[in-house]
């Protein structure tokens, strides 16, 4: 009877000692197949995100360091602005570029009017400073959103994949009970296919969830470090602008 299980878990062990998981998956019922297909889809996207974020966050951190070294070593903001254009992965460089453009716009507006009046008008200076600060905060939020892209998907997979696998597990157990009812016996050959379906669905859920959870926690921590550096830079840059430029 074991040899008639069509490549099932028990039949595979009896025939050769190793379970042929692929052939067993092909013989499962449609519900378990759909569960496994969904989990495979989630896992595939998760791994693509994992490798993408590893590359992206690594370059972002590296270019942030390059920009900060350049910023603190240089005494000319126009030179920093030109050099920062090549640092496309650096969120801090992006913040600087957006803010510096706003500064240039303000300077053009100031030079277009009465210079003496503009320089001595405290209210105008405070208004200009507010524009610059708004541009800096907006660019900071935009950079944070870019850093966090795809992380919610990893969190979703990590929290839902085990339950999707559990659904396949429950369905496999239900199949086993139905097989017992039809066969009128609770022999191992009757319940083995359904139990194997359950175990495969459970394993697939964990296989999709565990890497996603680990990657989410790891990348969230890396993003947090970068964001802290962005906040520190924003404070220092606004201090420089307030004291020396406006």
Secondary structure, 3 states (H helix, E strand, C coil): CHHHCCCCHHHHHHHCCCCCHHHHHHCCCHHHHHHHHHHHHHHHHHHHHHHHHHHHHHHHHHHHHHHHHHHHHCCCHHHHHHHHCCCCCCHHHHHHHHHHHHHHHHHHHHHCCCHHHHHHCHHHHHHHHHHHHHHHHHHHHHHHHHHCCCHHHHHHHHHHHHHHHHHHHHHHHHHHHHHHHHHCCCCHHHHHHHHHHHHHHHHHHHHHHHHHHHHHHHHHHHHHHHHHHHHHHHHHHHHHHHHHHC
